[in-house]
Amino acid sequence: MQLQGLIDLRITSKGQVTIPVAFRERLGFLSNTEVEFDIDGEMLRLRKAKGDYSRGRLIVSRMRGKATVGMSTEQIMAMTRGD
C-alpha cells in the first residue's frame, strides 16, 4: 500500500474510522495509543498525543479540588463498605 496521498475511508454511525494497518504500523499506532486531533481549516490531523497525556490523568487533574464534602478517606471508605 502506498503511504502517500489521499485514501478514502468511511465514518461509521458511531463516528469511527479504521486506520489501515500499513499506516498504523508505519506511525507506531498500537492498540490503546493515545492520540490527539487538530483542525486546520478543512483538514483534520491525527497524531500521537504529546508527552505525559492520558485521558485518565486529564480527568483527574480537572476534578482535583472539586470535592465539596469534607470527609476523610476513612469516612468515605466506611460509607462505601456500608459500615
N, C-alpha and C positions, 0 to 999 in steps of 0.2 A: 504494500500500500504506500502510495506517495504521501509524505508527511508535510507537503507544502500546499498552499492554495486552499480553496474552499471545499467543504464537504457538506452535503445536505443531510440533516438529521431531523427527526420528528419529535416534538414535545408531546409527552403523554398527557392524559387528562389530569394527572397529579402534578404536572409541571416538571417531569423528569426527562432527562436526555441521557442516552447511553453513549459514553465516550468510547470510540473504537479502541480495541486492545493495543494496536500499534502506537497510538497517541499516548495512552496511559503508561505503557512500558517506556517509551522514549522520555517522558517527563517525570517518571517515577511516582505516578499517582496510584498508590497501592490502596487496598481496602482501608477505610477509616482515615484516609488522608484529609486533614483539614484544608479547606480551600476558601478563597475569598473572591468576590466578584467586583468588577469595576466597570462603570458605564462611561463610555467615551462617545458622545453623540449618539449615533445609531448602532454602536458596537458594544458588545458585552464581552468583557475579558474575564477568564477564569484562570486563577493561578494558585499555587500552594500558599497557604497562609504564612505570613512572615512571623519569625521569632517564636515566642512562647505562647502564641494564641491557642486557645481551645475554647469551645463553646461552654464547657463546664466552668472553667476559670472566669470567663467573661460574665456568666450568670452570677457566680458567687461574688465577684467584685461589684456588680451592680446592686446586689442585695445587702452587702456589708453595711452595717449601721442602720438598717431599716426596721429592725425589730422594735416593737412598741411595748412588749410585755417584759416587765422587769423580773424575770425568773432566772434562777441559777440553772446550770446544767443538770445538777442532781434533781431539782424540782421538775424540770422538763422530762428527764428520764423516768422519774416515778410516775408522771402523768401518762407517758406513752406505754408504760408497763401495766398501768391500771392499779398501782399501789395505793 
